[in-house]
Amino acid sequence: MFTQNLNRRVFVKKMATSAAVVSAVSLFPGIVFAEEQQVNLTEDNLNWKKAPCRFCGVGCGLLIGISNGKAVAVKGDPRSSVNKGLACVKGYHSVMALYGKDRLKKPLVKKNGVFVETSMKEALDLVASKMSETIKNHGKDAVSIYGSGQWAIPDGYIASKLFKGCIGTNNIEANARLCMASAVTGFMTSFGMDEPMGCYEDIDYANVFVLWGNNMAEMHPVLFSRMLDQRQKRGIKIIDFATRTTRTSNAADKSILFKPQTDLAVANAICYEIIKNNWVNKNFVETNCKFQKGKTNIGHGLTDDFKFKDEPEQIDFDAFKVFLEDYIPEKVEKYSGVAARDIKYMAALYGDPNKKVVSFWCMGPNQHTRGTWMNNLIYNIHLLTGKISSPGNSPFSLTGQPSACGTAREVGTFTHKLPKGLVANEKDRAFAAKIWGVPVENIPDKPTHHTMSMFRALDRGEIKFMWIQVTNPMVTIPNLNRYRKGAEKEGRFIVVSDVYPTPTTDVADVILPSAMWIEKTGLFGNSERRTQFWEQMLTPPGEAMDDGKQLLEVAERLGYGKYFQYSKENYAEEVYNEYTQFHAGKKHGMAPLEVLKKEAGMIWPFVDGKPTKWRFNSKYDPACEKEGFHFYGNEDGKAVIWQRPYEAPAESPDSEYPFWLNTGRVVEHWHTGSMTRRISVLHKAVPNSYVELNPEEAKELGIKNRDRVRITSRRGTIVMLASVNERGVPPRGQVFVPFFDEHFLINELTLDSYCPISNEPDYKKCAVKIEKV
Amino acid sequence: MKRLKIISFVVFLMIAAVIIIGRSIKATYEKTSIDENDKSLNSEHDSILLHVNILDVNNIIDKNARFKNTAKYFSNRAYEGAPPTVPHEVEGTQIGGKACLKCHETGGYVDKFKANAPIVPHPNFENCIQCHVPVNTKNEFKDSNWELVTNKSSSEITNQALLTSPPVIPHTITKTDDCLSCHSGLGIKKVRVTHPERTNCRQCHVPKYTQKDEQDEFIRKPLVNN
């Protein structure tokens, strides 16, 4: 605040200065009024329209400045309760991703190994004829679609209806399998219902934030800034629990490092301490929780024929206590590298009845060969202490894609899912068939392939046709060498819908140019269950077309037009209205379009004109059927505390490959960089990927910053630049590589092991060796 | 005769005062952007009184008169209002915070970089690298059709009701704006104000647009119903 006292002398001096400035202005107007360089002068006023950000799962509200049919500026939407007017560098420059010179504008068809331009009509004809030919010759399960958490809700919905409801195959997956599947199975096994119970408003009430393997300063910067803001105002604490030192660690109040995979043991040790010190909220646990254990030694999904089904078994509190005896902090310290006092410190924060705690996590616990377990274990801590489903007490699973929740999870663009329920349940199939207006026999009752299995089936040749939309698997699939070769084999037909050429369009037989983001009308759903609508603001370039419209065109050609009676201009809204029938009711009711058009998004369940901010708590959630807490996802209304042990990952460093390889992101680039690298500001900030080394080890290996380094795993090898003491600093025995760069395909090195429950691969752990080139 | 001299001198002074004041006010309403449709103003709190040390700005100018102009303003911004990139080296292991604020909280000449550090309009945000990234290459990944479109107009605009009334604010104000970071000595010289020391800008300068769609227009009921 303005505290400086102006004494008379200073005041006179200021007046004199001002007068001097004024005189200078009047005597030499040129000083102040010199003609400045004027750039692309336009008399038109900007027109600001709202849209959720195109990039991550935080779902910031943006205002897009439109002038003369072009997007020219961005600002954070102050009315959005997500970001309150702030954005990050990707959001601020997001509109520039629309204007790359190599934007795909015409469909391309591969003829004799070269791409030839064609018309949209012909390209779609070809796609449809290839599809029906494949179905005729090889069966329905030989065609597949692979989408993403960047599908707008209508796109994903149309894809699911077409493949499951009309064609009759469950061969639909989304790249959200690679990032959110463990979060989903975590929610399903613990609560019987997907998605976080709290919302971002928890940040305004919590006293302690524990970040589980989550570099939020870079990956969820807007939420991180909201936490920093609370720290200034209320003195909250941020604990960074991670495998390497990042910008988040440096900004946190305390940074605790653990060895890869041992988060399982530390979480159990925290539970042990909570019980030992009588910090258990007994009343809460007795009325609202039950204890279960599942199978152990569950494998890593490395072979094509791998199958797993968990068999949950009821146990009691005493059995759970006995199980935790293996995780006394002093024991866990030995292999986790986390000092027992740090484990006790974290337990004390969770255990303190006067502190509200939010746990945040994203890819750390999710991309984990025991991802489902890790999610369960974090819920265990919150359930034992009763710190859940109330303002400021929140185990909060964050997402990485703008509609991982809204489309992939809620529409259910996975092989086992329907928009509501599972394909395996007769009731759910009947319900879906009714809304879709298709014969119920159309929907097959058995799930087919999850993502890794789907790419393996493509390699083996069981899948002959794959349509890839809004994602770039030829950069992101682990153990990439195998799956790229698979996609390139004879007799495979790959259709790719995208906005720019990528390594995935390289393997395509047909490339369809897509309309992007604000070039169409759409909806996204973010991490806090917020559904956001935007209207079309720009005309797509050339023949570029919405992903949803491409699907509708092909559906028409396959003879399913009668199931897709939407108007051409307004299909997105009509699809949304049809879709929301699936979720009607107090548990998942979604806000109607007229509300979404007005507001900067709305949280579901949307009941009686109001969002439900905290689920499962009768104070806030009208769906609760009893006083206090009611975890209505499970039939008995109880949440599950799971007995989940520590188990080793599929591959650990050894004498031949002595380093852990961890992969991830940087704040500037999003996903595979196909959009953000075409944004000048972002590309210039981080022009290429690199390998972060521990400074001491780099010295021992004679590697300096920017030296060329060969990094090799059992599956592949690449040469890239070393980064020493720059952005992140891994501890001894670990290296880190951002995965966005298509010139350095780090996923050729990663291992395609996955969590047997969620089938989500582990991108964070495999063994590599490092040599100076 | 003497009286006439005095009167004419006073008249001369008055005319001079009118011209000087007029010009100085004119200097403050040089347009940078106009946005009629924006309905998103944040609270007064965010954009005033953030800088308690702003008064030193005038001294800084005297020593190192390197004013910013609009070309400079756009040299590291993608569009008007975009977060500027960082033109100097930064240490990557930190989110920014105090390390950045050391120079950018008050702005002024920094010997290390031989340049004037601009004042950060939002010193309350610590996670600097969230929006401000360095420039590590001159090359592009792929060329772009992106064009910088400014809404800058050289034509006169009427953002004053009366000749001497305080001009209204012709541009949008975002969450991260602090008037003085652009309108004081280290900002763009075209839009510098003559009175940075007052700091409570919105006491006199109000936004041009109203939040029309937020609320129905107020219509007083007639006193007598006929």
Interface residues (C-beta under 8 A of the other chain):
Chain A: M1 F2 T3 Q4 L6 K14 T17 S18 V21 V22 S23 V25 S26 P29 I31 V32 F33 A34 E35 E36 Q37 Q38 V39 N40 L41 T42 E43 D44 N45 L46 N47 W48 L63 G65 S67 N68 K70 V72 A73 V74 K75 G76 D77 P78 R79 K84 G85 L86 A87 C88 V89 Y92 H93 M96 Y99 G100 K101 D102 R103 A217 E218 P221 V222 F224 S225 L228 D229 Q232 T245 R247 T248 N250 A251 Y500 V667 E668 G673 R677 R678 I679 S680 V681 L682 H683 K684 A685 V686 P687 N725 E726 R727 G728 V729
Chain B: I19 I20 I21 R23 S24 A27 E30 S33 I34 D35 E36 N37 D38 S40 L41 N42 L49 V52 N53 L55 N58 N69 T70 A71 F74 A78 Y79 E80 G81 A82 P83 T85 G92 T93 Q94 I95 G97 N124 F125 E126 N127 I129 Q130 C131 H132 V133 P134 V135 N136 T137 K138 N139 E140 F141 K142 D143 S144 N145 W146 E147 L148 V149 T150 N151 K152 S153 S154 T172 T174 K175 T176 K189 K190 R192 T194 H195 E197 T199 N200
